[in-house]
Amino acid sequence: MRFSERVVDLVHSPIGAAHALVGLRTNSRDLLDLSQAAPSFPAADVVIERIAEAAHEPDVGRYPPQPGLPTLRTAFANDLSHGYGADISADSVLITAGCNQAFCIAASALTSPGDEALLVSPFYFNHDMWLRLEGIHVRHLEPGPDLIPDPEHAEHLLTDKTRLITLVSPGNPTGVTIPKDVIHRFADLARRHNIALIVDETYRSFRDQQSGTHQLFENDDWTDHVISLHSFSKDFAIPGYRCGAVVGGSGIITQSLKILDCVAISAPRIGQEAALAGLLHAQEWRLEQVARVRELEDRFLTVMANKPGGFEVVASGAYFGWVRQPSSDLTTAEVVRRLVLEHDVLVIPGTAFTPDDEAMLRMSFANLSPAEINELKLRLAEFA
């Protein structure tokens, strides 16, 4: 049989590729896993209890309303309205099976094969993968040394085929929060050129507080050019229950629903019940986890301050450290392989997030305990 060239030519998931190395290990000590950016701790008790309770309800295995449970859409609209100081309607919320799916259906609703899209480098690899699968030409917007993208630079990359610009804030893989004034300038750019600005806010609870919360939702016409994407996985530690959201105007909701009907019909009801329980009853727990992750970042930055093994933190935030590897003789893929097989440290190569090998690594420090972060310093020092 014949396969799509776009699929055959696509890279495999870097998460899977990294984990494949784990099976080659011969060392007996525990692995320090800094690969996947998913909560390694259980959900709040109230969320777990609601999941168990819902599993016994007769309608939990049935299709929920396609746009999402009305109670969840309302609760999330209220949560966003409170967080952004805006008035967001439940009609602006479409519940999806995770934030990855939110991006895929929104991007597909906005583009046709041969169109162009801008991603800020370093980019989230699944965004790049999906656009290429759809036959979209991806242009990469290189940021400045502070890893903040420049709207004026972006404008020079726009063509009559450009359909969308995507920002991820806080960034995956860098952890960098884009300042709100920069996000506002990108929104203005999208408005002037009649294209869409997608803002992936998966890690919004973990943003750099000094950068402030954007105020896009306060503009009367925000639904004409802005789409905001969200995940409940990180806030409530339910990544396996696949629950995210598209937030936008009636146009993007209507068109995205057509695609959702073909790929999932609707997000699983059990995941929606878990997210709703989190929104209604686990807000204090949510804040506690945010504070705990920030403490882990502080510890991570402390142990990395003297560049153990030559590894240097370039940026950090949310769940991530964006780290320069020290070897000029090895490719980043080879450094990752050595870290796994010789030093029992699993990270993701930066080549998953950049067009070229820039000698960078993504370290998800939020996966570790404080003691494990201390151990990380010792193992990286072995590399030298």
Contacts in CASP RR format, 6 or more apart in sequence:
PFRMAT RR
TARGET T0000
AUTHOR 0000-0000-0000
METHOD contacts of the structure
MODEL  1
MRFSERVVDLVHSPIGAAHALVGLRTNSRDLLDLSQAAPSFPAADVVIER
IAEAAHEPDVGRYPPQPGLPTLRTAFANDLSHGYGADISADSVLITAGCN
QAFCIAASALTSPGDEALLVSPFYFNHDMWLRLEGIHVRHLEPGPDLIPD
PEHAEHLLTDKTRLITLVSPGNPTGVTIPKDVIHRFADLARRHNIALIVD
ETYRSFRDQQSGTHQLFENDDWTDHVISLHSFSKDFAIPGYRCGAVVGGS
GIITQSLKILDCVAISAPRIGQEAALAGLLHAQEWRLEQVARVRELEDRF
LTVMANKPGGFEVVASGAYFGWVRQPSSDLTTAEVVRRLVLEHDVLVIPG
TAFTPDDEAMLRMSFANLSPAEINELKLRLAEFA
6 132 0 8 1.000
6 133 0 8 1.000
6 135 0 8 1.000
7 133 0 8 1.000
10 129 0 8 1.000
10 132 0 8 1.000
10 133 0 8 1.000
11 125 0 8 1.000
11 129 0 8 1.000
11 352 0 8 1.000
13 125 0 8 1.000
14 125 0 8 1.000
14 348 0 8 1.000
14 349 0 8 1.000
14 351 0 8 1.000
14 352 0 8 1.000
15 35 0 8 1.000
15 36 0 8 1.000
15 348 0 8 1.000
18 35 0 8 1.000
18 336 0 8 1.000
18 340 0 8 1.000
18 346 0 8 1.000
18 347 0 8 1.000
18 348 0 8 1.000
18 349 0 8 1.000
19 35 0 8 1.000
19 346 0 8 1.000
21 336 0 8 1.000
21 337 0 8 1.000
21 340 0 8 1.000
21 341 0 8 1.000
21 346 0 8 1.000
22 31 0 8 1.000
22 340 0 8 1.000
22 346 0 8 1.000
24 340 0 8 1.000
24 341 0 8 1.000
25 31 0 8 1.000
25 340 0 8 1.000
25 341 0 8 1.000
25 344 0 8 1.000
26 341 0 8 1.000
27 341 0 8 1.000
27 342 0 8 1.000
27 344 0 8 1.000
29 344 0 8 1.000
30 344 0 8 1.000
31 340 0 8 1.000
31 344 0 8 1.000
31 345 0 8 1.000
31 346 0 8 1.000
32 344 0 8 1.000
32 345 0 8 1.000
32 346 0 8 1.000
32 368 0 8 1.000
32 372 0 8 1.000
32 375 0 8 1.000
32 376 0 8 1.000
32 379 0 8 1.000
33 40 0 8 1.000
33 346 0 8 1.000
33 367 0 8 1.000
33 368 0 8 1.000
34 345 0 8 1.000
34 346 0 8 1.000
34 347 0 8 1.000
34 362 0 8 1.000
34 363 0 8 1.000
34 364 0 8 1.000
34 365 0 8 1.000
34 367 0 8 1.000
34 368 0 8 1.000
34 376 0 8 1.000
35 346 0 8 1.000
35 347 0 8 1.000
35 348 0 8 1.000
35 364 0 8 1.000
35 367 0 8 1.000
36 364 0 8 1.000
36 367 0 8 1.000
37 172 0 8 1.000
37 234 0 8 1.000
37 319 0 8 1.000
37 320 0 8 1.000
37 364 0 8 1.000
37 366 0 8 1.000
37 367 0 8 1.000
38 233 0 8 1.000
38 234 0 8 1.000
38 239 0 8 1.000
38 367 0 8 1.000
39 233 0 8 1.000
39 234 0 8 1.000
39 237 0 8 1.000
39 239 0 8 1.000
39 289 0 8 1.000
39 366 0 8 1.000
40 366 0 8 1.000
40 367 0 8 1.000
40 368 0 8 1.000
41 237 0 8 1.000
41 289 0 8 1.000
42 48 0 8 1.000
42 237 0 8 1.000
43 51 0 8 1.000
43 236 0 8 1.000
43 237 0 8 1.000
43 238 0 8 1.000
43 274 0 8 1.000
43 282 0 8 1.000
44 236 0 8 1.000
44 237 0 8 1.000
44 278 0 8 1.000
44 281 0 8 1.000
44 282 0 8 1.000
44 285 0 8 1.000
44 286 0 8 1.000
46 277 0 8 1.000
46 278 0 8 1.000
46 281 0 8 1.000
46 282 0 8 1.000
46 285 0 8 1.000
47 236 0 8 1.000
47 237 0 8 1.000
47 238 0 8 1.000
47 274 0 8 1.000
47 277 0 8 1.000
47 278 0 8 1.000
47 281 0 8 1.000
47 282 0 8 1.000
49 277 0 8 1.000
50 273 0 8 1.000
50 274 0 8 1.000
50 276 0 8 1.000
50 277 0 8 1.000
50 278 0 8 1.000
50 281 0 8 1.000
51 241 0 8 1.000
51 270 0 8 1.000
51 271 0 8 1.000
51 273 0 8 1.000
51 274 0 8 1.000
51 277 0 8 1.000
54 60 0 8 1.000
54 269 0 8 1.000
54 270 0 8 1.000
54 273 0 8 1.000
54 274 0 8 1.000
55 270 0 8 1.000
59 269 0 8 1.000
60 269 0 8 1.000
60 270 0 8 1.000
60 273 0 8 1.000
61 269 0 8 1.000
61 270 0 8 1.000
62 269 0 8 1.000
63 265 0 8 1.000
63 266 0 8 1.000
63 269 0 8 1.000
64 266 0 8 1.000
64 267 0 8 1.000
64 269 0 8 1.000
64 272 0 8 1.000
65 266 0 8 1.000
66 257 0 8 1.000
66 260 0 8 1.000
66 261 0 8 1.000
66 265 0 8 1.000
66 266 0 8 1.000
67 73 0 8 1.000
67 93 0 8 1.000
67 94 0 8 1.000
67 95 0 8 1.000
67 253 0 8 1.000
67 257 0 8 1.000
67 266 0 8 1.000
68 94 0 8 1.000
68 95 0 8 1.000
68 266 0 8 1.000
68 267 0 8 1.000
68 272 0 8 1.000
69 95 0 8 1.000
69 269 0 8 1.000
69 272 0 8 1.000
69 273 0 8 1.000
69 276 0 8 1.000
70 90 0 8 1.000
71 276 0 8 1.000
72 95 0 8 1.000
72 272 0 8 1.000
72 275 0 8 1.000
72 276 0 8 1.000
72 279 0 8 1.000
73 90 0 8 1.000
73 91 0 8 1.000
73 93 0 8 1.000
73 95 0 8 1.000
74 90 0 8 1.000
75 276 0 8 1.000
75 279 0 8 1.000
75 280 0 8 1.000
76 90 0 8 1.000
76 93 0 8 1.000
76 95 0 8 1.000
76 230 0 8 1.000
76 245 0 8 1.000
76 275 0 8 1.000
76 279 0 8 1.000
77 88 0 8 1.000
77 89 0 8 1.000
77 90 0 8 1.000
77 92 0 8 1.000
77 93 0 8 1.000
79 279 0 8 1.000
80 86 0 8 1.000
80 88 0 8 1.000
80 93 0 8 1.000
80 217 0 8 1.000
80 230 0 8 1.000
80 247 0 8 1.000
81 87 0 8 1.000
81 88 0 8 1.000
83 213 0 8 1.000
84 213 0 8 1.000
84 214 0 8 1.000
84 215 0 8 1.000
84 216 0 8 1.000
84 217 0 8 1.000
84 218 0 8 1.000
85 213 0 8 1.000
85 215 0 8 1.000
85 217 0 8 1.000
85 218 0 8 1.000
86 215 0 8 1.000
86 217 0 8 1.000
86 218 0 8 1.000
87 217 0 8 1.000
88 217 0 8 1.000
88 247 0 8 1.000
91 250 0 8 1.000
91 253 0 8 1.000
92 223 0 8 1.000
92 247 0 8 1.000
92 248 0 8 1.000
92 249 0 8 1.000
92 253 0 8 1.000
93 245 0 8 1.000
93 246 0 8 1.000
93 247 0 8 1.000
94 102 0 8 1.000
94 245 0 8 1.000
94 246 0 8 1.000
94 247 0 8 1.000
94 248 0 8 1.000
94 253 0 8 1.000
94 256 0 8 1.000
94 257 0 8 1.000
94 260 0 8 1.000
95 243 0 8 1.000
95 244 0 8 1.000
95 245 0 8 1.000
95 266 0 8 1.000
95 267 0 8 1.000
95 272 0 8 1.000
96 102 0 8 1.000
96 105 0 8 1.000
96 243 0 8 1.000
96 244 0 8 1.000
96 245 0 8 1.000
96 246 0 8 1.000
96 260 0 8 1.000
96 264 0 8 1.000
96 267 0 8 1.000
97 242 0 8 1.000
97 243 0 8 1.000
97 244 0 8 1.000
97 264 0 8 1.000
97 267 0 8 1.000
97 268 0 8 1.000
98 231 0 8 1.000
98 232 0 8 1.000
98 233 0 8 1.000
98 242 0 8 1.000
98 243 0 8 1.000
98 244 0 8 1.000
98 267 0 8 1.000
99 200 0 8 1.000
99 202 0 8 1.000
99 229 0 8 1.000
99 230 0 8 1.000
99 231 0 8 1.000
99 233 0 8 1.000
99 244 0 8 1.000
99 245 0 8 1.000
100 126 0 8 1.000
101 242 0 8 1.000
101 244 0 8 1.000
101 260 0 8 1.000
101 263 0 8 1.000
101 264 0 8 1.000
101 267 0 8 1.000
102 229 0 8 1.000
102 230 0 8 1.000
102 231 0 8 1.000
102 244 0 8 1.000
102 245 0 8 1.000
102 246 0 8 1.000
103 126 0 8 1.000
103 127 0 8 1.000
103 130 0 8 1.000
103 166 0 8 1.000
103 198 0 8 1.000
103 200 0 8 1.000
103 229 0 8 1.000
104 130 0 8 1.000
104 259 0 8 1.000
104 263 0 8 1.000
105 246 0 8 1.000
105 256 0 8 1.000
105 259 0 8 1.000
105 260 0 8 1.000
105 263 0 8 1.000
106 198 0 8 1.000
106 227 0 8 1.000
106 229 0 8 1.000
106 246 0 8 1.000
106 252 0 8 1.000
106 256 0 8 1.000
107 117 0 8 1.000
107 127 0 8 1.000
107 130 0 8 1.000
107 131 0 8 1.000
107 134 0 8 1.000
107 136 0 8 1.000
107 164 0 8 1.000
107 166 0 8 1.000
107 198 0 8 1.000
108 130 0 8 1.000
108 134 0 8 1.000
108 259 0 8 1.000
109 252 0 8 1.000
109 255 0 8 1.000
109 256 0 8 1.000
109 258 0 8 1.000
109 259 0 8 1.000
110 163 0 8 1.000
110 164 0 8 1.000
110 196 0 8 1.000
110 252 0 8 1.000
111 117 0 8 1.000
111 131 0 8 1.000
111 134 0 8 1.000
111 136 0 8 1.000
111 163 0 8 1.000
111 164 0 8 1.000
113 134 0 8 1.000
113 135 0 8 1.000
113 136 0 8 1.000
114 135 0 8 1.000
114 136 0 8 1.000
114 137 0 8 1.000
114 161 0 8 1.000
115 136 0 8 1.000
115 137 0 8 1.000
115 161 0 8 1.000
115 162 0 8 1.000
115 163 0 8 1.000
116 136 0 8 1.000
116 137 0 8 1.000
116 138 0 8 1.000
116 139 0 8 1.000
116 159 0 8 1.000
116 161 0 8 1.000
116 162 0 8 1.000
116 163 0 8 1.000
117 131 0 8 1.000
117 136 0 8 1.000
117 137 0 8 1.000
117 138 0 8 1.000
117 139 0 8 1.000
117 162 0 8 1.000
117 163 0 8 1.000
117 164 0 8 1.000
117 165 0 8 1.000
117 166 0 8 1.000
118 138 0 8 1.000
118 139 0 8 1.000
118 140 0 8 1.000
118 141 0 8 1.000
118 154 0 8 1.000
118 157 0 8 1.000
118 158 0 8 1.000
118 162 0 8 1.000
118 164 0 8 1.000
118 165 0 8 1.000
118 166 0 8 1.000
119 127 0 8 1.000
119 128 0 8 1.000
119 131 0 8 1.000
119 138 0 8 1.000
119 139 0 8 1.000
119 140 0 8 1.000
119 141 0 8 1.000
119 166 0 8 1.000
120 140 0 8 1.000
120 141 0 8 1.000
120 143 0 8 1.000
120 149 0 8 1.000
120 166 0 8 1.000
120 167 0 8 1.000
120 168 0 8 1.000
121 140 0 8 1.000
121 141 0 8 1.000
121 142 0 8 1.000
121 143 0 8 1.000
121 353 0 8 1.000
121 354 0 8 1.000
121 355 0 8 1.000
122 147 0 8 1.000
122 173 0 8 1.000
122 174 0 8 1.000
122 322 0 8 1.000
122 350 0 8 1.000
122 353 0 8 1.000
122 354 0 8 1.000
122 360 0 8 1.000
123 140 0 8 1.000
123 166 0 8 1.000
123 168 0 8 1.000
123 353 0 8 1.000
123 354 0 8 1.000
124 168 0 8 1.000
124 171 0 8 1.000
124 172 0 8 1.000
124 173 0 8 1.000
124 200 0 8 1.000
124 353 0 8 1.000
125 352 0 8 1.000
125 353 0 8 1.000
127 166 0 8 1.000
127 168 0 8 1.000
127 200 0 8 1.000
128 138 0 8 1.000
131 138 0 8 1.000
132 138 0 8 1.000
136 163 0 8 1.000
137 161 0 8 1.000
139 157 0 8 1.000
139 162 0 8 1.000
140 355 0 8 1.000
141 149 0 8 1.000
141 150 0 8 1.000
141 153 0 8 1.000
141 154 0 8 1.000
141 157 0 8 1.000
141 165 0 8 1.000
142 153 0 8 1.000
143 149 0 8 1.000
143 150 0 8 1.000
144 150 0 8 1.000
146 176 0 8 1.000
147 174 0 8 1.000
147 176 0 8 1.000
147 314 0 8 1.000
147 315 0 8 1.000
147 322 0 8 1.000
148 176 0 8 1.000
148 178 0 8 1.000
148 179 0 8 1.000
148 182 0 8 1.000
149 167 0 8 1.000
149 178 0 8 1.000
149 182 0 8 1.000
149 186 0 8 1.000
151 182 0 8 1.000
151 185 0 8 1.000
151 186 0 8 1.000
151 188 0 8 1.000
151 189 0 8 1.000
154 165 0 8 1.000
154 186 0 8 1.000
154 189 0 8 1.000
155 189 0 8 1.000
155 193 0 8 1.000
158 193 0 8 1.000
158 195 0 8 1.000
162 193 0 8 1.000
162 195 0 8 1.000
163 195 0 8 1.000
163 196 0 8 1.000
164 195 0 8 1.000
164 196 0 8 1.000
164 197 0 8 1.000
164 198 0 8 1.000
165 186 0 8 1.000
165 189 0 8 1.000
165 190 0 8 1.000
165 195 0 8 1.000
165 196 0 8 1.000
165 197 0 8 1.000
165 198 0 8 1.000
166 197 0 8 1.000
166 198 0 8 1.000
166 199 0 8 1.000
166 200 0 8 1.000
167 178 0 8 1.000
167 183 0 8 1.000
167 186 0 8 1.000
167 197 0 8 1.000
167 198 0 8 1.000
167 199 0 8 1.000
167 200 0 8 1.000
168 199 0 8 1.000
168 200 0 8 1.000
168 202 0 8 1.000
169 176 0 8 1.000
169 177 0 8 1.000
169 178 0 8 1.000
169 183 0 8 1.000
169 199 0 8 1.000
169 200 0 8 1.000
169 201 0 8 1.000
169 204 0 8 1.000
169 207 0 8 1.000
170 176 0 8 1.000
170 177 0 8 1.000
170 203 0 8 1.000
170 204 0 8 1.000
170 206 0 8 1.000
170 207 0 8 1.000
170 208 0 8 1.000
170 317 0 8 1.000
170 318 0 8 1.000
171 177 0 8 1.000
171 178 0 8 1.000
171 203 0 8 1.000
171 317 0 8 1.000
171 318 0 8 1.000
171 320 0 8 1.000
172 200 0 8 1.000
172 202 0 8 1.000
172 203 0 8 1.000
172 318 0 8 1.000
172 319 0 8 1.000
172 320 0 8 1.000
173 320 0 8 1.000
173 321 0 8 1.000
173 322 0 8 1.000
173 348 0 8 1.000
173 350 0 8 1.000
173 352 0 8 1.000
173 353 0 8 1.000
173 362 0 8 1.000
174 314 0 8 1.000
174 315 0 8 1.000
174 317 0 8 1.000
174 320 0 8 1.000
174 321 0 8 1.000
174 322 0 8 1.000
175 203 0 8 1.000
175 315 0 8 1.000
175 316 0 8 1.000
175 317 0 8 1.000
175 318 0 8 1.000
175 319 0 8 1.000
175 320 0 8 1.000
175 321 0 8 1.000
175 322 0 8 1.000
176 208 0 8 1.000
176 315 0 8 1.000
176 317 0 8 1.000
176 322 0 8 1.000
177 207 0 8 1.000
177 208 0 8 1.000
177 211 0 8 1.000
177 212 0 8 1.000
177 317 0 8 1.000
177 318 0 8 1.000
178 211 0 8 1.000
179 211 0 8 1.000
179 212 0 8 1.000
180 211 0 8 1.000
180 212 0 8 1.000
180 213 0 8 1.000
180 214 0 8 1.000
180 215 0 8 1.000
183 199 0 8 1.000
183 214 0 8 1.000
183 216 0 8 1.000
184 214 0 8 1.000
184 215 0 8 1.000
184 216 0 8 1.000
186 197 0 8 1.000
187 197 0 8 1.000
187 216 0 8 1.000
187 219 0 8 1.000
187 222 0 8 1.000
187 225 0 8 1.000
187 226 0 8 1.000
189 197 0 8 1.000
190 196 0 8 1.000
190 197 0 8 1.000
190 225 0 8 1.000
190 226 0 8 1.000
191 221 0 8 1.000
191 224 0 8 1.000
191 225 0 8 1.000
194 225 0 8 1.000
195 225 0 8 1.000
196 225 0 8 1.000
196 226 0 8 1.000
196 227 0 8 1.000
196 252 0 8 1.000
197 225 0 8 1.000
197 226 0 8 1.000
197 227 0 8 1.000
198 227 0 8 1.000
198 228 0 8 1.000
198 229 0 8 1.000
199 214 0 8 1.000
199 216 0 8 1.000
199 226 0 8 1.000
199 227 0 8 1.000
199 228 0 8 1.000
199 229 0 8 1.000
200 229 0 8 1.000
201 228 0 8 1.000
201 229 0 8 1.000
201 230 0 8 1.000
202 229 0 8 1.000
202 230 0 8 1.000
202 231 0 8 1.000
202 233 0 8 1.000
202 234 0 8 1.000
203 234 0 8 1.000
203 318 0 8 1.000
203 319 0 8 1.000
204 230 0 8 1.000
205 234 0 8 1.000
205 235 0 8 1.000
205 286 0 8 1.000
205 290 0 8 1.000
206 234 0 8 1.000
206 290 0 8 1.000
206 293 0 8 1.000
206 294 0 8 1.000
206 317 0 8 1.000
206 318 0 8 1.000
206 319 0 8 1.000
207 213 0 8 1.000
207 318 0 8 1.000
208 317 0 8 1.000
216 222 0 8 1.000
216 226 0 8 1.000
216 228 0 8 1.000
217 228 0 8 1.000
222 248 0 8 1.000
223 248 0 8 1.000
223 249 0 8 1.000
223 250 0 8 1.000
223 251 0 8 1.000
223 252 0 8 1.000
224 249 0 8 1.000
226 248 0 8 1.000
227 246 0 8 1.000
227 247 0 8 1.000
227 248 0 8 1.000
227 252 0 8 1.000
228 246 0 8 1.000
228 247 0 8 1.000
228 248 0 8 1.000
229 244 0 8 1.000
229 245 0 8 1.000
229 246 0 8 1.000
229 247 0 8 1.000
230 244 0 8 1.000
230 245 0 8 1.000
230 247 0 8 1.000
231 243 0 8 1.000
231 244 0 8 1.000
231 245 0 8 1.000
232 238 0 8 1.000
232 241 0 8 1.000
232 243 0 8 1.000
232 244 0 8 1.000
232 245 0 8 1.000
232 271 0 8 1.000
232 274 0 8 1.000
232 275 0 8 1.000
232 278 0 8 1.000
233 239 0 8 1.000
233 240 0 8 1.000
233 241 0 8 1.000
233 242 0 8 1.000
233 243 0 8 1.000
233 244 0 8 1.000
234 319 0 8 1.000
235 278 0 8 1.000
235 286 0 8 1.000
235 289 0 8 1.000
236 274 0 8 1.000
236 275 0 8 1.000
236 278 0 8 1.000
236 282 0 8 1.000
236 286 0 8 1.000
237 289 0 8 1.000
238 271 0 8 1.000
238 274 0 8 1.000
238 275 0 8 1.000
241 268 0 8 1.000
241 270 0 8 1.000
241 271 0 8 1.000
241 274 0 8 1.000
241 275 0 8 1.000
242 267 0 8 1.000
242 268 0 8 1.000
242 271 0 8 1.000
243 267 0 8 1.000
243 268 0 8 1.000
243 271 0 8 1.000
243 272 0 8 1.000
243 274 0 8 1.000
243 275 0 8 1.000
244 267 0 8 1.000
244 275 0 8 1.000
246 252 0 8 1.000
246 253 0 8 1.000
246 256 0 8 1.000
260 266 0 8 1.000
278 285 0 8 1.000
278 286 0 8 1.000
293 318 0 8 1.000
293 319 0 8 1.000
293 366 0 8 1.000
295 370 0 8 1.000
296 365 0 8 1.000
296 366 0 8 1.000
296 368 0 8 1.000
296 370 0 8 1.000
296 373 0 8 1.000
297 316 0 8 1.000
297 317 0 8 1.000
297 365 0 8 1.000
297 366 0 8 1.000
299 365 0 8 1.000
299 370 0 8 1.000
299 373 0 8 1.000
299 374 0 8 1.000
300 313 0 8 1.000
300 316 0 8 1.000
300 321 0 8 1.000
300 363 0 8 1.000
300 365 0 8 1.000
300 373 0 8 1.000
300 376 0 8 1.000
301 313 0 8 1.000
301 316 0 8 1.000
303 373 0 8 1.000
303 374 0 8 1.000
303 376 0 8 1.000
303 377 0 8 1.000
304 311 0 8 1.000
304 312 0 8 1.000
304 313 0 8 1.000
304 323 0 8 1.000
304 377 0 8 1.000
307 326 0 8 1.000
308 377 0 8 1.000
308 378 0 8 1.000
308 380 0 8 1.000
308 381 0 8 1.000
308 384 0 8 1.000
309 326 0 8 1.000
309 380 0 8 1.000
309 381 0 8 1.000
309 382 0 8 1.000
309 383 0 8 1.000
309 384 0 8 1.000
310 326 0 8 1.000
310 380 0 8 1.000
310 383 0 8 1.000
310 384 0 8 1.000
311 323 0 8 1.000
311 324 0 8 1.000
311 325 0 8 1.000
311 326 0 8 1.000
311 361 0 8 1.000
311 380 0 8 1.000
311 383 0 8 1.000
312 323 0 8 1.000
312 324 0 8 1.000
312 326 0 8 1.000
313 321 0 8 1.000
313 322 0 8 1.000
313 323 0 8 1.000
314 322 0 8 1.000
314 323 0 8 1.000
314 324 0 8 1.000
314 360 0 8 1.000
315 321 0 8 1.000
315 322 0 8 1.000
316 322 0 8 1.000
316 365 0 8 1.000
318 366 0 8 1.000
319 364 0 8 1.000
319 365 0 8 1.000
319 366 0 8 1.000
319 367 0 8 1.000
320 362 0 8 1.000
320 363 0 8 1.000
320 364 0 8 1.000
320 365 0 8 1.000
320 366 0 8 1.000
321 362 0 8 1.000
321 363 0 8 1.000
321 364 0 8 1.000
321 365 0 8 1.000
322 360 0 8 1.000
322 361 0 8 1.000
322 362 0 8 1.000
322 363 0 8 1.000
323 347 0 8 1.000
323 360 0 8 1.000
323 361 0 8 1.000
323 362 0 8 1.000
323 363 0 8 1.000
324 359 0 8 1.000
324 360 0 8 1.000
324 361 0 8 1.000
325 332 0 8 1.000
325 335 0 8 1.000
325 359 0 8 1.000
325 360 0 8 1.000
325 361 0 8 1.000
326 383 0 8 1.000
326 384 0 8 1.000
327 334 0 8 1.000
327 335 0 8 1.000
327 359 0 8 1.000
330 338 0 8 1.000
331 357 0 8 1.000
332 349 0 8 1.000
332 350 0 8 1.000
332 351 0 8 1.000
332 357 0 8 1.000
332 358 0 8 1.000
332 359 0 8 1.000
332 360 0 8 1.000
332 361 0 8 1.000
333 349 0 8 1.000
333 351 0 8 1.000
333 357 0 8 1.000
335 349 0 8 1.000
335 361 0 8 1.000
336 347 0 8 1.000
336 348 0 8 1.000
336 349 0 8 1.000
336 361 0 8 1.000
338 383 0 8 1.000
339 345 0 8 1.000
339 346 0 8 1.000
339 347 0 8 1.000
339 379 0 8 1.000
339 383 0 8 1.000
340 346 0 8 1.000
342 382 0 8 1.000
342 383 0 8 1.000
343 379 0 8 1.000
343 380 0 8 1.000
343 382 0 8 1.000
343 383 0 8 1.000
344 379 0 8 1.000
345 376 0 8 1.000
345 379 0 8 1.000
345 380 0 8 1.000
347 361 0 8 1.000
347 362 0 8 1.000
347 363 0 8 1.000
348 361 0 8 1.000
348 362 0 8 1.000
348 364 0 8 1.000
349 360 0 8 1.000
349 361 0 8 1.000
349 362 0 8 1.000
350 357 0 8 1.000
350 358 0 8 1.000
350 360 0 8 1.000
350 361 0 8 1.000
350 362 0 8 1.000
351 357 0 8 1.000
351 358 0 8 1.000
352 362 0 8 1.000
353 360 0 8 1.000
353 362 0 8 1.000
354 360 0 8 1.000
365 373 0 8 1.000
365 376 0 8 1.000
368 376 0 8 1.000
END
